[in-house]
Amino acid sequence: MTNQAKTYQKYLIKEIKAIPPEYFPNLLQIIRIFRETALFNSRSQQMPDKKQNRYPLRGRPFTYIDLTEPVAVDDWEALQ
């Protein structure tokens, strides 16, 4: 444990000792929620970003064929 961690541990213990015992269940719940949130955030930062390959065709050349040709004419009910 680093010196900084030991210092924070001392401050935390001091703060916990100043809390009345009837609030310990609430404090325990707060600490558990904080730990779960902190661990979740650190895990999500370690996971590779799935959005990196969101647009795999971006920047690739393309060609228009029959640029003015209507698209999906057979799908329009009004034309039938």
N, C-alpha and C positions, 0 to 999 in steps of 0.2 A: 504494500500500500504506500502510495506516495505521501510526501509531507502535506501536500495540499488536501488530499483525501482525508488524512488524519485530522487536519484542522477542521474540515467540514463535518467530520464525524463528531468531533468534540462539540461543535456548535449545535448539531442536531440533538445530541444527547442532552445538552443544556436546555434546549427548547422543549424537548419532550418532558423533562423533569419539571418544567414550569407549568405543564398542563394538568389540570385536575383529573384524577383517575376515572371519573365518570364519563369523560370524553374520549377515553382510550379506544372504545369500539369504533367511533367515528374516525379517529385519527388512523387507526389500522386500515379502515376501508379506503380512506384518502390515499394512504401510502400504496396500497395494493393497486388501486386504479392508476396512480401515477406510474408505478413500475410497469404495468401492462401497456400503458400508452407509450412510455419511453422505449420499451423493448419493441413494440410494434413499429414505431417510427424509425428506430435504428435498423430493423429488418427490412422495412420498405425501401430505405435508402440503399441497402446493399443489393437489392434485387435488380436485375437488369431492366432497363426501361423498355417495355413492350411497344412503346409508341415510336421507337427509333425507325422502324421499318413501316411506318404508317402509310407512306406514299412511295412505294417502291419504283413507280414509273416516273416520278418527278425528275425533270431534266433530260429525259430521253426524247429523241426525235420522233415525230409522228407525221403521218400523211393523211390529208383529207381525200376521200374518194367520193365523187358525186356530191360535192359540197351543198348544192341546192336541192338535192333529192329529198322528198318527204320521208320521214322516219315513222315506222310502225303504222302505216295507213290502214292496214287490215285490222288493227286493234281498236279503231274508232267505231263505236256503235252508231254514231250519227251519220256516218258515210254509207252505211249498209242499208 
